[in-house]
């Protein structure tokens, strides 16, 4: 019965291998994916014609990156969250068990998950029941839980660490901030709606006319969901490489896709393209930027948080090569602006200018690594 429920409630865009993996987790079984299954998953990211043609070497490296990432998550116990969720789990809802939570974390108003022997030990001491397979299924497929839920991991020497249960990041569209930088997409409700108003004005549309949005690397779709809630005539598609079992319902839907390899049929399809904290992990962030511009409809707006300090290129010490690619891309943007095809905007966060006429910025506080820049532009005409 639970397997049937998994097939019904797990996200529609899931590949069969992901359905099998999470179905087993909910049933208390840890069954790693084999190499054949991992290769099938990776191949699904490359079964459409790309918006921008990639070289054979670029495609090969992207496939290698994906295979290594999925191997780490789904064929080893190195990434601790999901393997431990297959075992004993004790869920502590926010606020209800503050006296227990405060033993491990100062924020007792957040939901917490304790696993393994400690789950049984703490549950027994306080008369709490461990989660059943149905409990796990209902909790883990609820997108709300992944925004705040903390995971407590205990080490063999009696120590412990706490971290977000969802390691891939899921953020609201508006308002939140952390140490001067946005822990959201950096909008207020007013500033976001002003962008939609600018787009419709440029496209000669009414407030009730439909707009299509794209969130590149939006995890389980929280930012896209917030955007749709602010405008009933905005449909946002969320693309990601991460299979989160609890996703926010979107009129624009979810799909697995690499930012460097958008489908060819995305050409000038979207009126608004967003991304927050995703481009820094791209192997080819410059290709992702070009893809976004080609996927943008005339009159549309791009608002992308941009950095490359977590790119495999950067980590492989090839950052001078990547830097040149990026600078060349921004020079291309500047040239397009000069020719009247687009307009580059300037934005500031916490008093710091994070885009300077198309150039990324270096943040000295990050010891020379690229800080969270912003690519913010409007496409005026096709080119």
C-alpha positions, 0 to 999 in steps of 0.5 A, a space after each residue: 500500500 505504501 509503495 502505491 502511495 509513493 507512486 502517487 505522491 512522489 513528484 511527477 518529474 521523478 525518474 523511476 530510480 528515484 521513486 525506488 530509492 525513496 520508496 525503500 527509505 520510507 519502508 525502512 530499507 536502505 538500498 543503494 542505486 547501482 552504476 547502471 541505475 546511476 548512468 540511466 539517471 544521468 542520461 535522462 539529463 541529456 536526452 533533448 537538444 540543447 539551447 546552446 550546443 556544447 562540445 563533446 568534452 563539455 558534455 562528457 565533463 557534465 556527465 562525469 560531474 552528475 555521475 559523481 554527485 549522484 554516486 555520493 548521494 545514492 550509492 554510498 553512505 557518505 552523505 548521511 541524511 537519507 541513509 540514516 532516515 531509513 533507520 529509526 527516526 524520532 521527529 520533534 515538531 517545533 516548540 513541542 519538545 523544547 526541553 529536549 531540543 535545547 540540549 542540542 540547539 538554541 533554536 527550540 522553535 524549529 522541527 528536529 530529526 534524531 536518528 539511529 540509536 539516539 532516536 530510540 534512547 531519547 524516545 524511550 526516555 521521554 515516552 515518544 514513539 519512533 516514526 512508522 513508514 507511513 509517518 516518514 512518507 507523510 512527513 518527507 513528502 511535505 515541502 514545508 518541513 524542509 525549510 526549517 527542519 534540523 538534523 542532529 547527527 551523533 558521533 561515536 565519541 558522544 559528540 554531535 552536530 546539527 545542520 539543515 536536513 535538506 542540504 541543497 538549500 531551499 529559500 523564500 523569495 522575499 525578505 529574509 536576510 543573514 549577516 547583511 546578505 539575503 537568505 532569500 532571493 533578495 526581493 521584497 514583495 513590492 520590489 518583485 511586483 515592480 519587476 513584473 509590472 516593468 515586464 508587462 509594460 515592456 511587453 504591452 500586456 495587462 495585469 491579468 495577462 499570463 507571464 512565464 517564469 523560470 527558476 534555475 536551480 530552485 531546489 524544491 521550488 519554494 522561491 518559485 511557489 512564493 512568486 506564483 502566490 504573489 501573482 496568480 497570472 505568473 506560472 514559474 517552472 523550477 529546474 533542478 538536479 536534486 530529487 527532493 521528495 517534498 516539492 511545492 506545487 507549481 503551475 509551471 511545474 518541476 523538471 530535472 535539468 542542468 542550467 548549462 544545458 537548457 532544452 532547445 524549446 526554451 528559446 525566448 519562452 520565459 518572461 522572468 528568469 530567477 536563480 539564487 545561490 545555484 550558479 556558483 556550483 555550475 561547471 560552466 556558469 558562463 554558459 548558464 548565463 548565455 542560456 538564460 539570455 537566450 531563454 528570455 523573451 523580449 521585454 523579460 527580466 533576468 535576476 540571477 545571484 552569481 558567483 563561481 567559487 564552488 564551480 568544479 573548474 574553480 576547485 580544480 584550480 582552473 579558475 583563470 580559465 573560468 574567469 576569462 570565460 566569464 569576463 568574455 560573457 560579460 563583455 558580450 552583455 555590455 556589447 549587446 547593451 551598447 547595440 540596444 538589445 538589453 539593459 543592465 541594471 545596478 543593485 545593492 545589498 547591505 550597501 555593497 554594490 554587487 554588480 558593476 556594469 555587467 562585471 562580477 565583484 570580488 569580495 575581500 571578506 571572502 579572501 579573494 573568492 567571488 562574492 554573491 554578485 547579481 546579474 540583473 538585466 532586461 532584454 529589449 529585443 531579440 538578437 
